[in-house]
Structures are given as C-alpha cells and as structure tokens.
Amino acid sequence: MILFILFFAIAASDKALITHSCPGGKSVCPDSATCCLINEGIYGCCPMMDAVCCNDLIHCCPPATKCDMIHRQCLQD
C-alpha cells in the first residue's frame, strides 16, 4: 500500500468547499481530508477521512493501517 503526501488546502478559493479547522485554527482541510501535523503548529491535509498521520510529518496512510517508514509504505494494522 502506498503512502500519501500531505497537501495544503486553500479554502478561500472555493467557497462551496466544506472545510473544518485543524488544531490551532491556522489551517483548514476539506471535510473529506484529515489534518496532520507537518511542522510545529502547522497542519497539512491528508486526502482521506480518518487517515493515520505518519511520524515523518510528510506522509499519511488510510484508516486501519500504520506507517512503515523504513519501507515507505502503509501496512494493515
């Protein structure tokens, strides 16, 4: 299973987009995404709901999986 790369959501460009605030209130993600920490107090968006945020602060995995950073993949939990 592949790792997903986090992205920034720019909610202001699409007012029809339904979003939620990430912790700290500085970032927003689409409701179809998960907030993941990418730096101290800064969040990016993983492009799926209920994702697992990886410790490298760059990647994320689908729900019910875990990050295998040695092999750069997501493993079934």
N, CA, C and O atoms as a MOPAC input file, in Angstrom:
PM7 MOZYME 1SCF
protein

 N      0.84800 1    -1.16600 1     0.00000 1
 C      0.00000 1     0.00000 1     0.00000 1
 C      0.90000 1     1.23800 1     0.00000 1
 O      1.91800 1     1.26100 1     0.69200 1
 N      0.54100 1     2.23900 1    -0.75300 1
 C      1.39100 1     3.41900 1    -0.89300 1
 C      1.14600 1     4.43600 1     0.21400 1
 O      0.08600 1     4.45400 1     0.84000 1
 N      2.13000 1     5.26700 1     0.44000 1
 C      1.99500 1     6.39800 1     1.34600 1
 C      1.41600 1     7.56800 1     0.56700 1
 O      1.68800 1     7.71600 1    -0.62500 1
 N      0.63000 1     8.39000 1     1.22300 1
 C      0.08400 1     9.58900 1     0.60900 1
 C      0.85600 1    10.79500 1     1.10900 1
 O      1.28600 1    10.82200 1     2.26200 1
 N      1.03600 1    11.78900 1     0.26000 1
 C      1.73400 1    13.01400 1     0.63400 1
 C      0.70600 1    14.04600 1     1.06400 1
 O     -0.34100 1    14.19500 1     0.43500 1
 N      1.01600 1    14.75800 1     2.14200 1
 C      0.11400 1    15.77900 1     2.66100 1
 C      0.09000 1    16.99000 1     1.74700 1
 O      1.06100 1    17.26500 1     1.04200 1
 N     -1.02600 1    17.71700 1     1.76100 1
 C     -1.15200 1    18.92200 1     0.95800 1
 C     -1.77500 1    20.02300 1     1.79600 1
 O     -2.34300 1    19.75900 1     2.85600 1
 N     -1.67000 1    21.25500 1     1.32300 1
 C     -2.32100 1    22.39200 1     1.95500 1
 C     -3.63100 1    22.65900 1     1.24200 1
 O     -3.68200 1    22.63300 1     0.01200 1
 N     -4.68200 1    22.91400 1     1.98600 1
 C     -5.96300 1    23.27700 1     1.38300 1
 C     -6.12000 1    24.78600 1     1.43900 1
 O     -5.86600 1    25.41600 1     2.46600 1
 N     -6.53600 1    25.34500 1     0.33600 1
 C     -6.79700 1    26.78300 1     0.30000 1
 C     -8.29600 1    26.94200 1     0.13200 1
 O     -8.80900 1    26.99200 1    -0.98600 1
 N     -8.98700 1    27.02200 1     1.25300 1
 C    -10.44000 1    27.04700 1     1.25000 1
 C    -10.99500 1    28.33500 1     0.66100 1
 O    -12.09600 1    28.33100 1     0.11100 1
 N    -10.27200 1    29.41900 1     0.76200 1
 C    -10.77400 1    30.70600 1     0.29400 1
 C    -11.02100 1    30.71600 1    -1.20800 1
 O    -11.84000 1    31.50200 1    -1.68300 1
 N    -10.34700 1    29.87600 1    -1.95800 1
 C    -10.50300 1    29.87300 1    -3.40800 1
 C    -11.77900 1    29.16700 1    -3.86300 1
 O    -12.18800 1    29.33100 1    -5.01200 1
 N    -12.41000 1    28.39300 1    -2.99700 1
 C    -13.62300 1    27.68300 1    -3.36600 1
 C    -14.61300 1    27.76400 1    -2.21700 1
 O    -14.56800 1    26.95500 1    -1.29000 1
 N    -15.50300 1    28.73700 1    -2.27900 1
 C    -16.42900 1    28.96200 1    -1.16900 1
 C    -17.42200 1    27.81900 1    -1.00400 1
 O    -18.00500 1    27.66800 1     0.07000 1
 N    -17.63100 1    27.00800 1    -2.04600 1
 C    -18.55100 1    25.88200 1    -1.95200 1
 C    -17.92100 1    24.69600 1    -1.22600 1
 O    -18.62900 1    23.77700 1    -0.81200 1
 N    -16.61900 1    24.70800 1    -1.07100 1
 C    -15.90800 1    23.62600 1    -0.41300 1
 C    -16.23300 1    23.62600 1     1.07800 1
 O    -16.10100 1    24.65300 1     1.74400 1
 N    -16.65400 1    22.48700 1     1.59900 1
 C    -16.95100 1    22.36800 1     3.02700 1
 C    -15.66300 1    21.97800 1     3.72800 1
 O    -15.03100 1    20.98400 1     3.37100 1
 N    -15.27400 1    22.75900 1     4.72400 1
 C    -13.99500 1    22.54900 1     5.39400 1
 C    -14.16400 1    22.44500 1     6.90100 1
 O    -15.22900 1    22.73300 1     7.44700 1
 N    -13.09800 1    22.03000 1     7.55600 1
 C    -13.02500 1    22.06000 1     9.01100 1
 C    -11.65800 1    22.61700 1     9.40500 1
 O    -10.67800 1    22.46500 1     8.67500 1
 N    -11.61100 1    23.25900 1    10.55700 1
 C    -10.35800 1    23.83500 1    11.05300 1
 C     -9.50700 1    22.75600 1    11.69600 1
 O    -10.01200 1    21.84900 1    12.35600 1
 N     -8.21600 1    22.87600 1    11.49100 1
 C     -7.26300 1    21.98100 1    12.14600 1
 C     -6.93300 1    22.54400 1    13.52800 1
 O     -7.22100 1    23.71100 1    13.79000 1
 N     -6.33800 1    21.74800 1    14.41800 1
 C     -5.95600 1    22.25600 1    15.73800 1
 C     -5.13300 1    23.54000 1    15.62400 1
 O     -4.26500 1    23.65000 1    14.75800 1
 N     -5.40200 1    24.48500 1    16.48000 1
 C     -4.70800 1    25.76800 1    16.45300 1
 C     -5.40700 1    26.79800 1    15.59000 1
 O     -5.13800 1    27.99300 1    15.71800 1
 N     -6.30500 1    26.35900 1    14.70900 1
 C     -7.10800 1    27.26800 1    13.90600 1
 C     -6.40000 1    27.98000 1    12.76900 1
 O     -6.99900 1    28.84800 1    12.13400 1
 N     -5.13700 1    27.64200 1    12.48500 1
 C     -4.40100 1    28.33000 1    11.42000 1
 C     -4.58200 1    27.67200 1    10.06000 1
 O     -4.36600 1    28.31500 1     9.03300 1
 N     -4.97100 1    26.41400 1    10.03500 1
 C     -5.12700 1    25.66800 1     8.78900 1
 C     -6.53200 1    25.10300 1     8.70300 1
 O     -7.17900 1    24.85900 1     9.72200 1
 N     -6.99700 1    24.89800 1     7.48300 1
 C     -8.27600 1    24.22900 1     7.24800 1
 C     -8.06000 1    23.11700 1     6.23000 1
 O     -7.17300 1    23.19100 1     5.38000 1
 N     -8.88900 1    22.09000 1     6.33500 1
 C     -8.85900 1    20.98200 1     5.38700 1
 C    -10.28000 1    20.71500 1     4.91100 1
 O    -11.24000 1    20.99900 1     5.62800 1
 N    -10.41900 1    20.17000 1     3.70800 1
 C    -11.75000 1    19.74400 1     3.26400 1
 C    -12.29100 1    18.69000 1     4.22300 1
 O    -11.52300 1    17.96600 1     4.85600 1
 N    -13.61000 1    18.60600 1     4.32800 1
 C    -14.19800 1    17.60600 1     5.21800 1
 C    -13.84300 1    16.18300 1     4.80700 1
 O    -13.94600 1    15.26300 1     5.61800 1
 N    -13.43200 1    15.99400 1     3.57200 1
 C    -13.04300 1    14.66800 1     3.09200 1
 C    -11.57900 1    14.34800 1     3.39700 1
 O    -11.06000 1    13.32600 1     2.94800 1
 N    -10.90900 1    15.22500 1     4.16400 1
 C     -9.48200 1    15.06500 1     4.46600 1
 C     -9.25000 1    15.05800 1     5.97400 1
 O    -10.13900 1    15.40000 1     6.75300 1
 N     -8.04400 1    14.66400 1     6.37000 1
 C     -7.62800 1    14.62300 1     7.77100 1
 C     -6.50400 1    15.62500 1     7.99400 1
 O     -5.57600 1    15.70400 1     7.18900 1
 N     -6.57800 1    16.38500 1     9.07400 1
 C     -5.49600 1    17.30400 1     9.44700 1
 C     -4.33000 1    16.49100 1    10.01200 1
 O     -4.52000 1    15.64600 1    10.88600 1
 N     -3.12700 1    16.75200 1     9.50700 1
 C     -1.91800 1    16.10000 1    10.01700 1
 C     -0.85200 1    17.16000 1    10.26600 1
 O     -0.63500 1    18.04300 1     9.43600 1
 N     -0.20100 1    17.06700 1    11.39500 1
 C      0.86900 1    17.99600 1    11.74800 1
 C      2.02200 1    17.85200 1    10.76400 1
 O      2.47800 1    16.73900 1    10.49800 1
 N      2.50300 1    18.98900 1    10.21600 1
 C      3.64200 1    18.95100 1     9.29600 1
 C      4.82400 1    19.76100 1     9.80700 1
 O      5.92700 1    19.66000 1     9.26900 1
 N      4.60400 1    20.54800 1    10.82600 1
 C      5.64800 1    21.35400 1    11.45100 1
 C      5.05700 1    21.85600 1    12.75400 1
 O      3.85600 1    21.70100 1    12.97600 1
 N      5.83700 1    22.43500 1    13.59500 1
 C      5.35000 1    22.90500 1    14.88800 1
 C      4.17000 1    23.86000 1    14.70300 1
 O      4.34400 1    24.98600 1    14.23700 1
 N      2.97800 1    23.41000 1    15.06600 1
 C      1.77700 1    24.22900 1    14.99000 1
 C      1.20600 1    24.41500 1    13.59400 1
 O      0.25000 1    25.17300 1    13.42500 1
 N      1.75900 1    23.75000 1    12.59300 1
 C      1.28500 1    23.88100 1    11.21600 1
 C      0.77000 1    22.52400 1    10.74300 1
 O      1.42400 1    21.49700 1    10.92200 1
 N     -0.41700 1    22.54400 1    10.13700 1
 C     -1.05200 1    21.31000 1     9.68800 1
 C     -1.22300 1    21.30000 1     8.18100 1
 O     -1.45500 1    22.33600 1     7.55800 1
 N     -1.10700 1    20.12600 1     7.61300 1
 C     -1.43800 1    19.88000 1     6.21900 1
 C     -2.63000 1    18.94900 1     6.18200 1
 O     -3.13900 1    18.54600 1     7.22800 1
 N     -3.07800 1    18.60500 1     4.99200 1
 C     -4.26800 1    17.77600 1     4.83200 1
 C     -3.92100 1    16.46600 1     4.14300 1
 O     -3.29200 1    16.45700 1     3.08400 1
 N     -4.32800 1    15.38100 1     4.73900 1
 C     -4.20200 1    14.07000 1     4.11300 1
 C     -5.48700 1    13.84800 1     3.31300 1
 O     -6.57600 1    14.05800 1     3.84600 1
 N     -5.38900 1    13.43000 1     2.05200 1
 C     -6.56500 1    13.40000 1     1.18000 1
 C     -7.54000 1    12.24600 1     1.42100 1
 O     -8.04500 1    11.65300 1     0.46800 1
 N     -7.80800 1    11.92500 1     2.69300 1
 C     -8.81800 1    10.92100 1     3.02300 1
 C     -9.27800 1    11.13300 1     4.45900 1
 O     -8.53800 1    11.66700 1     5.28500 1
 N    -10.50000 1    10.71300 1     4.74700 1
 C    -11.04100 1    10.85400 1     6.09500 1
 C    -10.42400 1     9.81700 1     7.02800 1
 O    -10.09900 1     8.70600 1     6.61000 1
 N    -10.26800 1    10.19000 1     8.28600 1
 C     -9.78400 1     9.28500 1     9.34000 1
 C     -8.43300 1     8.65100 1     9.02500 1
 O     -8.17500 1     7.50300 1     9.38700 1
 N     -7.58100 1     9.40600 1     8.35100 1
 C     -6.25700 1     8.90700 1     7.97200 1
 C     -5.33800 1     8.79800 1     9.18800 1
 O     -5.59500 1     9.39000 1    10.23600 1
 N     -4.28000 1     8.04100 1     9.02400 1
 C     -3.22000 1     7.91400 1    10.02200 1
 C     -2.08100 1     8.82700 1     9.58100 1
 O     -1.56600 1     8.68400 1     8.47200 1
 N     -1.68900 1     9.75800 1    10.43400 1
 C     -0.58700 1    10.68100 1    10.12600 1
 C      0.73600 1    10.01200 1    10.49600 1
 O      0.88700 1     9.49000 1    11.60100 1
 N      1.68300 1    10.03000 1     9.57500 1
 C      2.98000 1     9.38600 1     9.81800 1
 C      3.91400 1    10.30700 1    10.60300 1
 O      3.79600 1    11.53000 1    10.54200 1
 N      4.83900 1     9.69900 1    11.33800 1
 C      5.77100 1    10.44900 1    12.18700 1
 C      6.76400 1    11.30000 1    11.41200 1
 O      7.39400 1    12.18400 1    11.99300 1
 N      6.91900 1    11.05500 1    10.10700 1
 C      7.86400 1    11.86300 1     9.32600 1
 C      7.31400 1    13.25100 1     9.00600 1
 O      8.02600 1    14.08800 1     8.45100 1
 N      6.04600 1    13.49800 1     9.35300 1
 C      5.36900 1    14.78400 1     9.14200 1
 C      5.21500 1    15.13200 1     7.66000 1
 O      5.01200 1    16.29500 1     7.31100 1
 N      5.31100 1    14.12400 1     6.78900 1
 C      5.16400 1    14.33700 1     5.34600 1
 C      4.08000 1    13.43700 1     4.76500 1
 O      3.34800 1    13.84800 1     3.86500 1
 N      3.97400 1    12.21700 1     5.27300 1
 C      3.09600 1    11.21600 1     4.68900 1
 C      1.93600 1    10.85700 1     5.61200 1
 O      1.93000 1    11.19100 1     6.79700 1
 N      0.96000 1    10.17100 1     5.03500 1
 C     -0.17300 1     9.65000 1     5.79800 1
 C     -0.63000 1     8.35000 1     5.15100 1
 O     -0.28500 1     8.05200 1     4.00800 1
 N     -1.41000 1     7.58700 1     5.90200 1
 C     -1.89700 1     6.28800 1     5.44200 1
 C     -3.40800 1     6.20500 1     5.64000 1
 O     -3.97600 1     6.95500 1     6.43400 1
 N     -4.06300 1     5.28700 1     4.91100 1
 C     -5.50700 1     5.10000 1     5.07500 1
 C     -5.85300 1     4.62900 1     6.48900 1
 O     -4.98600 1     4.14700 1     7.21900 1
 N     -7.12600 1     4.77200 1     6.86900 1
 C     -7.56800 1     4.28200 1     8.17800 1
 C     -7.28400 1     2.78300 1     8.32400 1
 O     -7.23400 1     2.05400 1     7.33300 1
 N     -7.10200 1     2.34300 1     9.54100 1
 C     -6.85200 1     0.92900 1     9.87400 1
 C     -5.54300 1     0.41000 1     9.28700 1
 O     -5.38700 1    -0.79200 1     9.07300 1
 N     -4.60200 1     1.32200 1     9.02600 1
 C     -3.25800 1     0.93100 1     8.60500 1
 C     -2.26200 1     1.65700 1     9.49800 1
 O     -2.64300 1     2.49000 1    10.32000 1
 N     -0.99500 1     1.33700 1     9.33000 1
 C      0.05100 1     2.04800 1    10.05700 1
 C      1.18300 1     2.37800 1     9.10100 1
 O      1.35200 1     1.72800 1     8.06900 1
 N      1.94400 1     3.38000 1     9.45200 1
 C      3.05200 1     3.84600 1     8.62200 1
 C      4.27600 1     2.96500 1     8.84600 1
 O      4.68200 1     2.73400 1     9.98500 1
 N      4.85200 1     2.48200 1     7.77500 1
 C      6.12500 1     1.76700 1     7.81200 1
 C      7.12600 1     2.67400 1     7.10800 1
 O      7.26700 1     2.62200 1     5.88600 1
 N      7.81400 1     3.49700 1     7.87500 1
 C      8.70700 1     4.49100 1     7.29000 1
 C     10.00700 1     3.87000 1     6.78200 1
 O     10.68600 1     4.47000 1     5.94900 1
 N     10.36300 1     2.69000 1     7.26400 1
 C     11.56900 1     2.02000 1     6.76500 1
 C     11.37400 1     1.60500 1     5.30700 1
 O     12.25900 1     1.79800 1     4.47300 1
 N     10.21100 1     1.03600 1     5.01100 1
 C      9.92100 1     0.57000 1     3.65000 1
 C      9.05300 1     1.55800 1     2.86900 1
 O      8.68300 1     1.29100 1     1.72500 1
 N      8.72900 1     2.69100 1     3.48000 1
 C      7.91800 1     3.74000 1     2.84600 1
 C      6.60000 1     3.19100 1     2.29400 1
 O      6.28400 1     3.33000 1     1.11200 1
 N      5.84000 1     2.55600 1     3.20700 1
 C      4.54700 1     2.01700 1     2.80900 1
 C      3.58400 1     2.01200 1     3.98600 1
 O      3.97900 1     2.23600 1     5.13000 1
 N      2.32600 1     1.75500 1     3.69300 1
 C      1.30200 1     1.61700 1     4.72100 1
 C      1.02200 1     0.12900 1     4.90100 1
 O      0.87000 1    -0.60400 1     3.92400 1
 N      0.95700 1    -0.30500 1     6.14300 1
 C      0.71700 1    -1.71800 1     6.44700 1
 C     -0.62500 1    -1.88000 1     7.13100 1
 O     -1.05300 1    -1.01000 1     7.88900 1
 N     -1.29000 1    -2.99700 1     6.86500 1
 C     -2.54300 1    -3.29600 1     7.55200 1
 C     -2.27600 1    -3.38000 1     9.04500 1
 O     -1.30200 1    -3.99700 1     9.47700 1
 N     -3.13100 1    -2.76600 1     9.81900 1
 C     -2.97000 1    -2.72600 1    11.27500 1
 C     -3.37900 1    -4.02800 1    11.91500 1
 O     -3.30700 1    -4.16600 1    13.13600 1

